[in-house]
Amino acid sequence: MKLTFWGAAQTVTGSMHHLAVDGRQFLLDCGMRQGRRKEADSVNRNLPFEAEGIDGVILSHAHIDHSGNLPTLVNRGFRGPIYATPPTAALCDDMLRDSAYIQEKDAEFVNRKRQRRRSDDLVEPLFRLADVETTLPLFRHLRYHRKQEIAEGLTCELFDAGHLLGSAAVLLTHGSRKIIFSGDVGRKNLPVIKDPEQLPPADYLILESTYGNRFHKQDENVSDKLCGVIKRTAARGGKVIVPAFAVGRTQALVLLLHELANSGCIPKIPLFVDSPLAVDVTEVFRNHPDCFDAETMEYVNNGLAPFDFSSLTYIRKVEDSMKLNDLRGPFVVLSASGMCEAGRILHHLRHNIEDPRNTVLITGFQADGTLGRKLVDRWGEVNIFGEPRRVRAEIVTMNELSGHADQGELVDWMAPISPRLRRVFLVHGEPSQAAALANAIWARYRIPVETPARGESFRLA
């Protein structure tokens, strides 16, 4: 058995791990690399293996940095099964279509500007909607706790990772050997979804390390902090611009804002979810209440809609999105993408980031090189669609809603897996995060830890 790390290796995005066993080849995730544009584009376009030689993909969850390069894999010749939970498959149906649409439209926008400057340096989308249409029929549903033989002698079982609707940690069994791929590990008491499940002992663990050297703040209630941001921005007549992942983060924020509006904590100002994807994804959430936690189920059991209330408007049409540019504050707008790399959020930032009355609220991890990371790092000027913009809006970060476990939570999550662990591989983290987590794992469990580089391979005995 051979394990090779091609994505999310000493970096956070582009999850992709290659497992070869008995002549069969599988990918654990097939994510899109995000960050520095030219570097990410090159990595995404140039697959490091023959796509038609891959026998199957096991998908941990639907976030684009884990699923987003599936259409490229298919475009290059892959035709095997893609194993995923039913919610993950449903989310990918919406997300991959949306990704193709955004890429095509952003390429058209940039190319029009370049053609006006008589530039021949035109851009081409990574993949198109036709590639997505070829990808979607390859999905095969695999429910939690049901073992599936995906090759002779190789079984797969999924457990709830508590990170996103339908997210899974993967247990692979080959003979006596057991390998666990964590996907992204969530946290206890996140809004909407259930807590991460415990997994059985295993020999090898591929573990995410996004927040490997951090501990989430527990000293301020997330609702109080969100209430404060909205109240002070509204008081100065400003707009709260929230780059939010359309899947998971948007629904969690909507539920919290629903609660704040009901309690009277925030003023009655309009809230817009400006993302066709978020509109579609919210419908997927509504269709899978079996994944809801007890608090969200209270809404359902009481006949209430957790993701709908009077001051909330979902926006699908481009022309309605553009009208927000001329609408005076105060109001709140949630729009994708969460790292400010594509889509309508770029237009909202372009129109509002230079106004000191406004607030940009960052609610999740921002990968190195992304526009969101530059805002978190307090850059005074950023480029949006290739044009410089002064950052005069208030920038607020709120990591309390992070869907990733911190160092202590990751080390604790490992406990039931640890008794027979022979080695841990840390992925999906910047080097400093992985190094700190490796030290914490060694200190508690005395288990060898590897932080593989891109293309590095390991034989699993």
Buried (B, 14 or more C-beta within 10 A) or exposed (E): BEBBBBBBBBBBBBBBBBBBBEEBBBBBBBBBBBBBEEEBBEBBBEBEBEBEEBBBBBBBBBBBBBBBBBBBBBBBEBEBBBBBBBBBBBBBBBBBBBBBBBBBBBBEBBBEEBEEEEEEEEBEBBBBBEBBBBBBEBBBBBEBEEEBEBBEEBBBBBBBBBBBBBBBBBBBBBEEBBBBBBBBBBBEEBBBBBBBBEBBEBBBBBBBBBBBBBEBEEEEEBBEBBBBBBBBBBEBEBBBBBBBBBBBBBBBBBBBBBBBBEEEBBEEBBBBBBBBBBBBBBEBBBEBEEBBBEEBBEBEEEEEEBBEBEBBBBBBEEEEBBEBEEEEBBBBBBBBBBBBBBBBBBBBBBBBBBBEBBBBBBBBBBBBBBBBBBBBEEEEEBEBEEEEBEBBBBBBBBBBBBBBBBBEBBBEBBEEBBEEBEBBBBBBBBBEBBBBBBBBBEEEBEBEBBBBEBEBEBEBE
